[in-house]
């Protein structure tokens, strides 16, 4: 059975990420971001959302485990920050229902959602510049980088929350991620 670790960055929806994966029949564990990456045995890692990149603990270390990683909101920002991208304040702040345009139909994480999908996202902070090796995979009117991916390293990020009911095709995002973890 595929084992996924959800890294808790103290976001308000982290428990929903764990539950969504568990409901899909996945062996899932929730670990605090203070847990060293060396103590984690998983087929994939989800870096949860959270309030502050300065409180992301060991999250960046999980990028070196050699397994697929999905960053959600703050988790995506951690990936970008750790790998040479740039994170900054968003122009639109809090949570909102957003229409996202999928710009890379071949992306293994979000390509199946093309041409667009409705999502629930916070834009208090967002990725402003992609890290080297990443491709833009989705954008919206409120955020130029709604999703990014580096399939070569199996690293992916979404600004939105696929685990909440307000996101139209959230389960598909998790299914696509699980397919990467099972390869």
C-alpha positions, 0 to 999 in steps of 0.5 A: 500500500502506498504510504504518504506523509503529510507534513503539518505546517500548522495550517487550518486545513491540514487535517483535511489533507490527511483525511482526503488521502485516508478516504482514498485508501492510502496509508497516511501519517501526519507528522509535525514539521519539526520531524527530521526528514531522515525519520520519515519513510514514505512513498510521497510527501505532502507539505501542508499549508500554514501561516508562515514560512518562518514556521515551516520547520524541516519542510525543505529537507523533505525535498531531498528524500527522493520521493514525489512531493506535493506542496499545498499553499505554504508548502508550494512556497517552501518548495519555491523558496528552498530551490531558488524561486521567489515568494512574496505578498499577494495582491489579493490577500485572504481566501477566495473562490478563484477560476484557475487556467491550466496552462500545461495540459501535459503536467502530471499533477494538474494537466487533467483539470484543463482547461480550467477549474474552480479552486479555494485559495489564499493569496496572502503570500504566493510564488512570484518567481519559479525556481530553476527547473520548474514549469508554470502549470496554472495561473489565474487573474489574481495570481500569476503562479497558481501551480508549478511542477518539475516532473523530472524531480517529481516536485509539484505545488498548488497555491490552492487547497485541493482538500476543501469542498470548495475546490471543484476537482481537488480529489483529482489532484490527490489522485494524480499525485498518488499516481506519481507516488506509485510509479 
